[in-house]
Amino acid sequence: MSGNAIEVAVLAGDGIGPEVTEATLAVLEALGRRHALGLRFTPHRAGAMAYRDTGTDLSDEVFRACESADAILLGAMGWPGIRAADGTELAPQITLRQRLDLYAGIRPIRAIPGVPSPLADPRAGCIDCVILRESTEGLFWSKDRGTVTDDYVEETLRMTRSVTERLARRAFALAAKRRGRVTLVDKANVFRAFAWMRGIFAEEAKAHPEVAFDAAYVDAMALDLLRRPWEFDLLPTENMFGDILSDLAAGLIGGMGFAPSADVGDEHAVFQPSHGTAPDIAGQGIANPTAMILSAAMMLDWLGEAPMIEAAEELRRAVDRAFADGLRTRDIGGAHGTAEAGRRVIAALG
C-alpha cells in the first residue's frame, strides 16, 4: 500500500473489457465513499490492441506496476485477427498467472435471484459452488512450449508437487468456510498424473476431518453439473478441466456475464470476469457488467481488512437486490445496458 491508499492496477483490455470496467469502477467508487475504503485505481494498457499498437501485449513497465500493486483488476483481453506470430491468441492474463505464480483460479458459481437458469428444477436457485482451477500448470503449462511438425503435434501436461499441495491446502481451507465438502475433479482412471494428484488431495484430506472429501471423473462431473449442480460445494481440478467446466457451470446461472473469477497466489491476485471480449457486442454499451462487479467483490474480500469484507458482502447483496427488483441485462432477454446495470447496483447499495 502507498500511504493509506490501496493501489489497484486496472487493465481494462479489449472489446467489452473497457465497458464493464467503467461500470464496475463507478460502483466501486460509490462503495468506496460509503465505507471510506481508500482505493486508488491506476489504469494501464495491455492486451491485443496494445500489441497491435506497440508490439507487446504486456510491457515490462505494466507488469512491474501490476507486481507492485495491492490488487489487479482486469477486464477482458484478446481480439479476433490480432494474434501472436505463432498464431495463438494474445493472453496477457495467462502471462500474469504464470509470472506472479497465481496458481489458484477461484470461480464462484452462484445463482442470483431473478436470473433465469436453463434448468427447470426449482433447486437451480440453490446453486452455490466454487470451481477451483489450478491456473499455472496442467495442460496450459505447454503454452508456447508445444512441438509442431508436419507429421505430429505434441503438448505436455505438467503438474508439480509444490503447486498441487498448495492447491489442495487452499481447497480444504475454502471448503471449511463454506459447506465443508471437497470434490476433486480428475481423470484418475486413465492418466497417472491424475491418480498422483488424487493421492495428494487424499493425503491433505487427513488433516481436515471436518471437511468431507471425494472425487469424480471429469466426464461424469460434466453430466452431474447438469443433473444436480446444487449438491456440489468446492470443486478443485486441473487447469484445462477447470477452463471447460467453469464455462459449463456459468451456463447454469445465466451465462458468462454472471461468472466472476480470481487468480490468486500467495502474494498477488488478479480479479476478472470469466468471459472474453465479446467482439460481436463490443462498443454497443449492452454488455453485462455483473461478472466484473462480482469479481470486484472478490477483490475486496481478498484485500482482507474489515471494511473491505463488509463492503464486499454489501456489494453482493446489492447485485442480488438489483436483479430481484427487475434488472434485466441483454444477455438474459432484458433491455438494460452496461451503464444502467451499474447504476441499478449503485442504487441497491445499503
C-alpha positions in Angstrom: 0.0 0.0 0.0 1.1 3.6 -0.7 0.4 5.6 2.5 -3.2 4.9 3.3 -4.2 4.3 -0.3 -4.8 0.8 -1.6 -3.4 0.7 -5.1 -5.4 -1.2 -7.7 -3.9 -1.7 -11.1 -6.6 -1.6 -13.7 -6.2 -3.4 -17.0 -9.4 -2.8 -18.9 -8.2 -4.6 -22.0 -10.1 -5.2 -25.2 -13.6 -5.5 -26.6 -16.2 -5.1 -23.8 -13.4 -5.0 -21.3 -13.3 -1.2 -21.0 -17.1 -1.0 -20.9 -17.6 -3.5 -18.0 -14.6 -2.0 -16.3 -16.0 1.6 -16.4 -19.3 0.4 -14.9 -17.5 -1.6 -12.2 -15.3 1.4 -11.3 -18.4 3.6 -10.9 -19.8 1.0 -8.5 -16.5 0.7 -6.5 -16.2 4.5 -6.2 -19.7 4.7 -4.8 -19.0 1.8 -2.4 -15.6 3.3 -1.5 -17.2 6.6 -0.4 -19.7 4.7 1.7 -17.1 2.7 3.5 -14.0 5.0 3.2 -12.1 2.2 1.6 -9.2 4.4 0.3 -9.0 2.6 -3.1 -6.8 4.2 -5.8 -7.3 3.0 -9.3 -4.5 3.4 -11.8 -5.2 2.4 -15.4 -2.6 0.5 -17.5 -2.7 -0.6 -21.1 -2.4 -4.3 -22.0 -4.0 -6.8 -24.4 -4.5 -7.3 -28.1 -4.9 -3.6 -29.0 -1.8 -2.7 -27.1 0.1 -5.4 -29.0 -1.2 -4.0 -32.3 0.0 -0.5 -31.5 3.2 -1.2 -29.5 4.3 -4.7 -30.4 3.8 -6.1 -26.9 0.6 -7.2 -25.1 2.1 -6.8 -21.6 5.1 -4.4 -21.3 7.7 -4.8 -18.6 6.5 -1.4 -17.2 2.9 -2.6 -16.9 4.0 -5.9 -15.4 6.1 -4.1 -12.7 3.1 -1.8 -11.9 0.9 -4.9 -11.5 3.5 -6.6 -9.4 3.8 -3.7 -7.0 0.0 -3.0 -6.8 -2.1 -4.3 -3.9 -4.5 -5.9 -6.3 -5.1 -6.2 -10.1 -8.5 -5.6 -11.7 -8.7 -6.9 -15.3 -11.5 -6.5 -17.9 -11.1 -9.0 -20.8 -8.3 -9.4 -23.4 -7.9 -10.7 -26.9 -9.3 -9.8 -30.3 -10.0 -11.8 -33.5 -7.4 -11.2 -36.1 -4.8 -9.9 -33.7 -2.5 -12.9 -32.9 1.0 -13.6 -31.9 3.5 -14.7 -34.5 2.8 -18.4 -33.9 -1.0 -17.9 -34.5 -2.1 -18.2 -30.8 -4.3 -15.7 -29.1 -2.8 -12.9 -27.1 -3.4 -13.7 -23.4 -1.5 -11.4 -21.0 -3.9 -12.7 -18.3 -2.2 -16.1 -18.6 1.2 -14.4 -18.5 0.3 -12.7 -15.3 -0.8 -16.0 -13.8 2.5 -17.6 -14.6 4.8 -14.8 -13.7 3.0 -13.9 -10.5 2.5 -17.6 -9.5 -1.3 -17.2 -9.4 -1.9 -21.0 -9.1 -5.5 -20.9 -7.7 -8.2 -19.9 -10.1 -11.3 -19.3 -7.9 -14.5 -19.3 -9.9 -17.7 -19.0 -7.9 -20.9 -20.3 -9.5 -23.9 -18.9 -7.6 -27.5 -18.4 -8.6 -28.7 -14.8 -8.4 -32.4 -14.1 -7.6 -34.4 -13.2 -10.7 -31.8 -14.5 -13.2 -33.2 -17.4 -15.2 -31.5 -20.8 -15.3 -31.9 -23.3 -18.2 -32.6 -25.9 -15.6 -36.3 -26.4 -14.9 -35.7 -27.9 -11.4 -36.5 -25.3 -8.7 -33.4 -26.4 -6.9 -31.4 -24.5 -9.5 -31.9 -21.4 -7.4 -29.8 -23.0 -4.7 -26.7 -23.5 -6.9 -23.7 -22.2 -4.9 -20.4 -23.9 -5.7 -16.8 -22.9 -6.5 -14.6 -24.4 -9.2 -11.0 -24.1 -8.0 -9.0 -24.2 -11.2 -5.2 -24.8 -10.9 -4.1 -21.9 -13.1 -0.4 -22.2 -13.9 0.3 -25.8 -14.8 -1.6 -28.8 -16.2 -2.0 -28.7 -20.0 -1.6 -24.9 -20.0 2.0 -25.4 -18.9 2.6 -26.2 -22.5 1.7 -22.8 -23.7 4.4 -21.6 -26.1 6.3 -24.9 -25.5 4.4 -27.3 -27.8 6.1 -29.2 -30.6 4.7 -28.7 -34.1 6.0 -30.7 -37.1 4.5 -31.7 -40.4 3.7 -35.1 -39.1 2.6 -34.6 -35.5 2.0 -32.0 -32.8 2.6 -32.5 -29.1 1.6 -30.6 -26.0 2.6 -31.6 -22.5 0.6 -31.7 -19.3 2.7 -31.0 -16.2 1.8 -30.7 -12.6 4.3 -30.2 -9.7 4.0 -31.4 -6.1 4.6 -27.9 -4.7 1.7 -26.3 -6.6 -0.6 -29.3 -6.2 -0.1 -29.3 -2.5 -0.8 -25.6 -2.2 -3.9 -26.1 -4.3 -5.1 -28.9 -2.0 -4.5 -26.8 1.1 -6.4 -23.9 -0.4 -9.3 -26.2 -1.4 -9.8 -27.5 2.1 -9.4 -24.1 3.7 -12.1 -22.6 1.3 -14.4 -25.6 1.9 -14.1 -25.2 5.6 -15.5 -21.7 5.3 -18.3 -22.9 3.1 -20.3 -26.1 3.3 -17.4 -28.4 4.1 -17.1 -30.6 1.1 -14.3 -31.0 -1.5 -14.9 -33.0 -4.7 -11.7 -33.3 -6.7 -12.4 -33.5 -10.5 -9.8 -35.5 -12.4 -9.3 -38.4 -14.9 -7.5 -40.7 -12.5 -8.9 -43.9 -14.2 -6.8 -43.2 -17.3 -3.9 -40.9 -16.5 -1.1 -41.5 -14.0 -0.9 -37.7 -13.5 -4.4 -37.5 -12.1 -4.0 -40.6 -9.9 -1.0 -38.9 -8.5 -3.0 -35.7 -8.0 -5.8 -37.6 -6.2 -3.2 -39.1 -3.9 -2.0 -35.7 -2.8 -5.6 -34.5 -2.2 -6.4 -37.6 -0.2 -3.3 -37.1 2.0 -4.3 -33.4 2.6 -7.9 -34.6 3.5 -6.5 -36.4 6.5 -5.6 -33.1 8.1 -9.1 -31.8 7.6 -11.6 -34.3 9.3 -14.2 -31.5 9.4 -14.3 -31.4 5.5 -15.8 -34.3 3.5 -13.6 -35.4 0.6 -14.5 -37.3 -2.5 -13.5 -37.3 -6.2 -15.2 -37.6 -9.6 -14.1 -38.1 -13.1 -14.3 -35.0 -15.3 -16.7 -36.6 -17.8 -19.1 -37.7 -15.0 -18.8 -34.3 -13.4 -19.9 -32.6 -16.7 -23.0 -34.7 -16.6 -23.7 -34.1 -12.9 -23.3 -30.4 -13.2 -26.3 -30.5 -15.4 -28.3 -33.1 -13.4 -27.6 -31.9 -9.8 -25.3 -28.9 -9.5 -26.9 -27.7 -6.2 -25.2 -30.7 -4.5 -21.6 -29.6 -5.0 -19.5 -27.2 -2.9 -15.8 -26.9 -3.7 -14.5 -28.5 -7.0 -10.7 -28.4 -7.4 -9.4 -29.5 -10.8 -6.6 -29.3 -13.3 -6.2 -26.2 -15.5 -7.8 -27.3 -18.7 -10.6 -29.1 -17.0 -11.3 -26.0 -14.9 -11.4 -23.8 -18.0 -14.0 -26.0 -19.6 -16.2 -26.8 -16.6 -16.4 -23.2 -15.4 -18.0 -22.2 -18.7 -20.4 -25.1 -18.5 -21.3 -24.2 -14.9 -21.7 -20.5 -15.8 -24.4 -21.5 -18.3 -26.5 -22.8 -15.3 -26.7 -19.4 -13.6 -27.5 -17.2 -16.6 -24.2 -17.2 -18.6 -20.7 -15.9 -18.6 -22.0 -12.4 -17.7 -22.7 -13.7 -14.2 -19.4 -15.6 -13.7 -16.7 -13.8 -11.7 -13.2 -15.1 -11.0 -9.9 -14.5 -9.2 -6.5 -15.9 -9.9 -4.8 -16.0 -6.6 -1.3 -16.8 -5.4 0.4 -16.5 -2.0 1.3 -12.8 -2.6 -0.6 -11.5 -5.6 -4.0 -11.7 -7.2 -5.9 -10.8 -10.4 -9.6 -10.3 -10.4 -11.5 -10.6 -13.7 -14.8 -11.8 -15.2 -14.6 -15.3 -16.7 -16.0 -14.1 -20.0 -14.0 -12.9 -23.0 -14.0 -9.7 -25.0 -17.3 -10.4 -26.9 -16.4 -8.7 -30.2 -19.9 -9.1 -31.5 -21.3 -6.6 -29.0 -18.2 -4.5 -28.2 -18.7 -0.8 -28.3 -22.5 -1.0 -28.1 -22.9 -0.4 -24.3 -25.0 -3.6 -23.9 -22.5 -5.9 -22.2 -23.5 -7.3 -18.8 -21.0 -6.0 -16.1 -22.2 -8.3 -13.3 -19.3 -10.8 -13.6 -16.9 -7.9 -13.4 -18.7 -6.3 -10.4 -18.7 -9.6 -8.6 -15.0 -10.1 -9.4 -14.5 -6.7 -7.7 -16.3 -8.0 -4.6 -13.9 -10.9 -4.6 -11.1 -8.4 -4.7 -12.4 -6.6 -1.7 -12.6 -9.9 0.2 -9.1 -10.7 -0.7 -7.8 -7.3 0.5 -9.0 -8.6 3.8 -9.5 -5.7 6.2 -12.8 -5.5 7.9 -14.2 -2.5 6.0 -13.3 -4.3 2.7 -15.0 -7.6 3.7 -18.2 -5.7 4.8 -18.2 -3.8 1.6 -17.8 -7.0 -0.5 -20.8 -8.5 1.2 -22.8 -5.4 0.7 -21.9 -5.4 -3.0 -23.0 -9.0 -3.5 -26.3 -8.2 -1.7 -26.8 -5.1 -4.0 -26.3 -7.2 -7.1 -28.9 -9.7 -5.8 -31.3 -6.9 -4.9 -31.0 -5.2 -8.2 -31.8 -8.4 -10.2 -34.6 -9.4 -7.7 -36.1 -5.9 -8.3 -36.2 -6.2 -12.0 -32.7 -5.5 -13.5 -32.6 -7.5 -16.8 -29.4 -7.3 -18.9 -29.5 -8.0 -22.6 -27.9 -11.5 -22.2 -30.9 -12.7 -20.3 -33.5 -11.1 -22.6 -33.8 -7.7 -20.9 -33.2 -4.2 -22.2 -30.8 -2.8 -19.6 -27.4 -1.8 -20.9 -24.0 -1.8 -19.2 -24.2 1.7 -17.6 -27.8 1.2 -16.4 -26.9 -2.1 -14.8 -24.1 -0.4 -12.9 -26.5 2.5 -11.8 -29.0 0.0 -10.6 -26.4 -1.8 -8.5 -25.3 1.5 -7.0 -28.9 2.3 -6.2 -29.3 -1.0 -4.5 -26.4 -0.4 -2.1 -27.2 -0.1 1.6 
